[in-house]
Amino acid sequence: MLSARALKTWSWLHKWSSLICTVFMLLLCLTGLPLIFHHEIGHLLGTEIEAPEMAVDKLPNPPRVSLDQVLATARAVHPDRIVQFASPDEHDDRIWFVTMTPTPAPTDDFKSVVVDARNGEVLGQPKFDEGFMHWMFRLHVDLFAGLPGKLFLGLMGLLLLVAIVTGVVLYAPFMRKLAFGEVRRGKSARIKWLDLHNLLGIVTLVWFFVVGATGMINTWADLLIKYWQYDQLSVLLAPYKDQPTVAEAERGSVQASLDAAKALAPNTKLSFVAFPGTAFSSPHHNTFFLRGNEPLTSRLLQPVLVDAKTTAVTASPRLPWYLTALLVSQPLHFGDYAGLPMQIIWALLDIATIVVLGSGLYLWFKKRQPRSLSDEAGLALPAKP
């Protein structure tokens, strides 16, 4: 059993870690709620570009154009730009997304072209940098502040984990006079909200801890990727050091490069390809990120570096543990593992968490009542020995 001094220390940690992060956690819960259903919302709003049904879709092996043709179609739309990334739709292999920018360097100035994989025609040009979902995403990810915003939210996530752990430590002695989950309806509004806060806090405990931890890991994504490039890719790419970026006119067939990568890693699917000079590749390679076919391995990526000129495989390094943790945490953060049922569960838990956070703020603002909340609840801390 905790001593009075230890109990007060845990209570102090819980109070201040909760107060500092609560407003930001409320913002993240509110903005995260529509993001759980971003595909469904995009479909309802008509902002999702979808492939029209065709007769060839009913064939056992429907035809697909080469990746070279897909890229040629995208370049024709924006001839003044270069291709940074290309990726098939995760749920519909009839669609390719091609990202084009003025230079290979990372930039917010990008254009996306959606190409039909069956005939190589343009399906549309989605605007990912505008609209309601864009605002929700940027507020949720970095508060429109880039890397500093991400790291700040990561710090808030760390304080959230402290608040959860200290809340668990305090729950048992604070509630020893009550039945588990009891809400005393005959008491004052403050007491009812306190009991509801404790009940929902315990019910959502594991979920909130998982979402908070994965969210914190996600805020480190940029730094983890840069460290991976410095720590491991730089060794593999040492022979190509100081060489200029391979011009598009000098490159071999991208489809042949993809075939070479998949031959090295059979039974995999393409997640995305990064072209020479971009953040996920080298100046001399097309880097293909392949994923498995099973529920878990579909979230794990295997990079394959293919010489952009010769289309020969150069290397296929294993991702380090910290990038594996990042890749697993990203879909888990939004419940993107088991389709709509998991999304609904995530949304309900998100709403319950909003109530926990809101009730915590309510109890804080009501703390200036003449009688302390712990005395009124009949759960005062034990006196000093």
C-alpha positions in Angstrom: 0.0 0.0 0.0 1.3 3.5 -0.9 2.4 5.8 1.9 0.8 9.3 2.1 4.0 10.9 0.7 4.2 8.4 -2.2 0.5 8.9 -3.0 0.8 12.6 -3.1 3.8 12.3 -5.4 1.9 10.1 -7.8 -1.1 12.4 -7.6 1.1 15.4 -8.4 2.6 13.6 -11.4 -0.8 12.6 -12.6 -2.3 16.0 -12.2 0.4 18.0 -14.0 1.1 15.5 -16.8 -2.6 15.3 -17.4 -3.2 19.1 -17.4 -0.3 19.9 -19.7 -1.3 17.4 -22.4 -5.1 17.3 -22.1 -5.9 20.1 -24.4 -3.7 18.7 -27.1 -5.0 15.2 -26.6 -8.5 16.5 -27.0 -7.5 18.1 -30.2 -5.9 14.9 -31.4 -8.9 12.8 -30.5 -11.3 15.2 -32.2 -9.2 15.4 -35.4 -8.4 11.7 -35.3 -12.1 10.7 -35.3 -12.8 11.7 -39.0 -9.3 10.4 -40.0 -10.3 6.9 -38.9 -12.9 7.0 -41.7 -10.9 9.1 -44.2 -11.6 6.6 -47.1 -15.3 6.4 -46.3 -15.6 10.2 -45.9 -13.7 10.8 -49.2 -16.1 8.4 -50.9 -19.2 10.2 -49.6 -17.8 13.6 -50.5 -16.8 12.5 -53.9 -13.1 13.4 -53.4 -11.9 9.8 -53.7 -10.9 8.9 -57.2 -12.1 5.4 -58.1 -11.6 3.2 -61.1 -14.6 2.8 -63.3 -15.9 -0.8 -63.9 -14.7 -2.4 -67.2 -15.4 -5.7 -68.9 -11.8 -6.7 -68.5 -12.2 -6.7 -64.7 -14.1 -10.0 -65.0 -11.2 -11.8 -66.7 -9.2 -14.3 -64.6 -6.0 -12.2 -65.3 -7.1 -8.7 -66.2 -4.5 -6.8 -68.3 -2.3 -4.2 -66.8 -0.1 -1.7 -68.6 3.6 -1.4 -67.7 4.8 0.9 -65.0 6.8 2.8 -67.7 3.5 3.6 -69.5 1.9 4.8 -66.2 4.9 7.1 -65.6 4.8 8.4 -69.2 1.1 9.3 -68.8 1.8 11.2 -65.6 4.8 13.0 -67.1 2.6 14.1 -70.0 0.3 15.9 -67.5 3.1 17.8 -65.8 6.1 17.8 -68.2 7.9 20.5 -66.1 8.1 18.2 -63.1 9.8 15.0 -62.1 8.4 11.8 -60.6 9.3 11.4 -57.0 7.2 8.4 -56.0 4.7 6.0 -57.5 2.5 3.6 -55.7 -0.5 1.3 -56.5 -3.6 1.8 -54.4 -3.4 -0.5 -51.4 -6.9 -1.9 -51.9 -7.4 -1.6 -55.7 -4.6 -2.6 -58.1 -6.4 -0.9 -60.9 -5.1 2.5 -59.7 -1.7 4.1 -59.6 -0.8 7.2 -57.7 2.1 9.2 -59.1 3.7 12.1 -57.1 5.5 14.8 -59.1 7.5 17.7 -57.8 9.8 20.5 -59.3 13.0 18.8 -57.8 13.9 15.5 -56.2 14.3 17.2 -52.8 11.5 16.9 -50.2 8.9 19.7 -50.7 5.3 20.5 -50.0 4.9 21.6 -53.7 3.7 18.4 -55.2 1.1 17.3 -57.8 -0.6 13.9 -57.8 -1.8 12.1 -60.9 -4.0 9.0 -60.7 -3.5 6.7 -63.6 -5.7 3.7 -64.6 -3.5 0.6 -64.5 -5.6 -1.2 -67.2 -5.3 1.3 -70.0 -2.8 3.9 -68.8 -5.3 6.8 -68.9 -5.5 9.6 -66.4 -8.3 9.2 -63.9 -7.8 12.5 -62.1 -5.6 14.8 -60.1 -6.6 14.7 -56.4 -6.0 17.7 -54.2 -4.4 16.3 -51.0 -3.3 19.7 -49.8 -6.8 21.3 -49.4 -10.2 20.6 -47.9 -11.6 19.5 -44.6 -9.6 16.2 -44.4 -6.3 18.0 -45.2 -6.9 20.4 -42.3 -7.8 17.5 -39.9 -4.7 15.6 -41.0 -2.3 18.5 -40.6 -3.7 19.5 -37.2 -3.4 15.9 -36.1 0.1 15.3 -37.4 2.1 18.5 -36.9 -0.2 21.4 -36.0 0.8 23.0 -39.4 4.3 23.4 -37.9 6.3 20.7 -39.7 8.9 18.7 -37.8 8.8 21.0 -34.7 5.1 20.5 -34.5 5.5 16.7 -34.7 8.1 16.6 -32.0 6.0 18.8 -29.7 3.0 16.4 -30.1 5.4 13.6 -29.4 6.3 15.3 -26.1 2.6 15.6 -25.4 2.2 11.9 -26.1 5.0 11.1 -23.6 3.2 13.1 -20.9 0.0 11.2 -21.8 1.8 7.9 -21.1 2.9 9.3 -17.7 -0.6 10.4 -17.0 -2.0 6.9 -17.8 0.6 5.1 -15.7 0.2 7.4 -12.7 -3.6 7.2 -13.1 -3.4 3.4 -12.8 -1.3 3.6 -9.7 -3.8 6.0 -8.1 -6.9 4.2 -9.1 -6.7 1.3 -6.6 -6.2 3.2 -3.4 -8.4 6.0 -4.4 -11.3 3.7 -5.3 -10.8 1.2 -2.5 -14.1 2.2 -0.8 -16.2 1.8 -4.0 -17.2 -1.1 -6.2 -15.3 -1.3 -9.5 -16.9 1.0 -12.0 -19.5 2.4 -9.6 -21.0 5.8 -10.5 -22.8 7.4 -7.5 -25.8 8.9 -9.1 -27.2 10.4 -5.8 -24.1 12.5 -5.3 -23.2 16.0 -6.7 -22.4 16.6 -10.3 -18.7 16.7 -9.5 -18.8 13.3 -7.9 -20.7 11.7 -10.7 -18.2 13.1 -13.2 -15.3 11.9 -11.1 -16.7 8.4 -11.0 -17.5 8.5 -14.8 -13.9 9.8 -15.4 -12.5 6.9 -13.5 -14.7 4.3 -15.1 -14.1 5.3 -18.7 -10.4 5.9 -17.9 -10.0 2.3 -16.8 -12.2 0.9 -19.6 -10.1 2.8 -22.3 -6.8 2.3 -20.5 -5.1 -0.2 -22.8 -6.5 1.4 -26.0 -5.5 4.9 -25.0 -2.0 3.7 -24.0 -1.5 1.9 -27.4 -2.8 4.8 -29.4 -0.7 7.3 -27.4 2.4 5.2 -27.7 2.0 4.6 -31.4 1.2 8.2 -32.0 4.4 9.2 -30.2 6.4 6.8 -32.3 4.8 8.2 -35.5 6.0 11.7 -34.6 9.6 10.5 -34.8 9.2 9.2 -38.4 11.2 11.8 -40.1 14.1 11.5 -37.6 14.1 7.7 -37.8 14.2 7.7 -41.5 17.0 10.2 -41.6 19.0 8.1 -39.1 18.4 4.9 -41.2 19.7 6.7 -44.2 22.8 7.9 -42.3 23.4 4.7 -40.4 22.8 2.0 -43.0 22.0 3.3 -46.5 25.1 5.5 -46.5 27.3 2.4 -46.2 25.5 0.6 -49.1 25.6 3.7 -51.3 29.3 4.5 -50.6 30.4 3.4 -54.1 28.0 5.9 -55.7 29.1 8.8 -53.4 29.3 12.2 -55.2 27.8 10.9 -58.4 25.1 13.1 -60.0 21.5 12.1 -60.0 20.8 9.8 -62.9 18.8 11.8 -65.4 15.4 10.4 -66.6 16.8 10.1 -70.2 19.6 7.8 -68.9 17.4 5.4 -66.9 16.4 2.0 -68.0 12.9 0.5 -67.9 11.3 1.0 -64.5 9.1 -2.0 -65.2 12.2 -4.1 -65.7 13.6 -2.7 -62.4 10.3 -3.7 -60.6 10.4 -7.2 -62.1 14.0 -7.6 -60.9 13.1 -6.5 -57.4 10.1 -8.8 -57.2 12.2 -11.7 -58.5 14.5 -11.2 -55.5 11.5 -11.1 -53.1 8.8 -13.3 -54.5 5.3 -13.4 -52.9 5.4 -9.7 -52.2 3.5 -6.7 -53.5 4.8 -3.2 -54.3 4.0 -0.6 -51.6 5.8 2.3 -53.4 8.8 3.1 -55.5 11.1 6.1 -54.8 13.1 7.4 -57.7 16.7 8.6 -57.9 17.6 11.6 -55.7 14.5 11.5 -53.6 14.3 11.2 -49.8 13.8 7.4 -49.8 16.4 6.5 -52.4 19.8 7.4 -53.7 20.9 9.5 -56.7 21.6 6.3 -58.6 18.8 3.9 -57.7 15.1 3.2 -58.0 14.2 1.9 -54.6 11.3 -0.4 -54.4 9.5 -1.0 -51.1 7.8 -4.4 -51.1 5.3 -5.7 -48.6 4.1 -9.2 -47.7 0.7 -10.8 -48.4 -0.2 -11.7 -44.9 -2.1 -9.3 -42.5 1.1 -8.6 -40.4 3.7 -8.8 -43.2 1.6 -6.5 -45.3 2.7 -3.7 -42.9 6.4 -4.5 -43.1 8.4 -3.2 -45.9 11.5 -4.7 -47.7 13.5 -2.2 -49.6 15.2 -3.3 -52.8 17.7 -1.0 -54.5 17.9 -1.4 -58.2 20.4 0.4 -60.4 18.4 3.0 -62.4 20.6 2.6 -65.5 21.2 -1.2 -65.6 18.0 -2.3 -63.8 20.2 -4.8 -61.8 19.6 -5.3 -58.1 22.3 -3.6 -56.0 21.2 -4.4 -52.4 18.2 -5.4 -50.3 18.9 -4.3 -46.7 16.7 -5.4 -43.8 14.9 -2.7 -42.1 16.2 -2.1 -38.5 13.9 -2.7 -35.6 13.0 1.0 -35.1 11.6 1.3 -38.6 9.7 -2.0 -38.2 8.2 -0.6 -35.0 7.3 2.6 -36.9 5.6 0.7 -39.8 3.6 -1.5 -37.4 2.5 1.5 -35.3 1.2 3.6 -38.2 -1.9 1.5 -39.1 -2.4 0.4 -35.5 -2.7 4.1 -34.5 -5.8 4.5 -36.7 -7.2 1.0 -36.4 -6.4 0.3 -40.0 -6.0 -3.5 -39.6 -9.3 -5.2 -39.8 -11.5 -3.1 -42.0 -14.7 -1.3 -40.9 -15.4 -3.3 -37.7 -12.1 -2.3 -36.2 -12.6 1.3 -37.4 -16.0 1.5 -35.5 -14.4 0.1 -32.4 -11.6 2.7 -32.6 -14.2 5.4 -33.1 -16.2 4.4 -30.0 -13.1 4.2 -27.9 -12.0 7.6 -29.3 -15.4 9.1 -28.2 -15.0 7.5 -24.7 -11.6 9.0 -24.5 -12.9 12.5 -25.4 -15.3 12.1 -22.4 -12.4 11.1 -20.1 -10.3 14.1 -21.2 -13.3 16.5 -21.0 -14.3 15.3 -17.6 -10.7 15.7 -16.4 -10.8 19.3 -17.4 -14.2 19.8 -15.8 -12.9 18.4 -12.5 -9.9 20.7 -12.7 -12.0 23.8 -13.2 -14.3 22.7 -10.4 -11.4 22.2 -7.9 -11.9 25.7 -6.4 -15.1 24.6 -4.7 -15.1 25.4 -1.0 -14.9 21.7 -0.2 -12.1 19.6 -1.8 -13.2 17.0 -4.3 -11.5 14.1 -2.4 -13.3 15.1 0.9 -16.6 15.4 -0.9 -16.2 12.0 -2.5 -15.3 10.5 0.9 -12.0 9.4 -0.6 -9.5 11.8 1.0 -5.8 10.9 1.0 -4.7 9.3 4.3 -3.2 11.6 6.9 0.5 11.7 7.4 1.7 9.3 10.0 
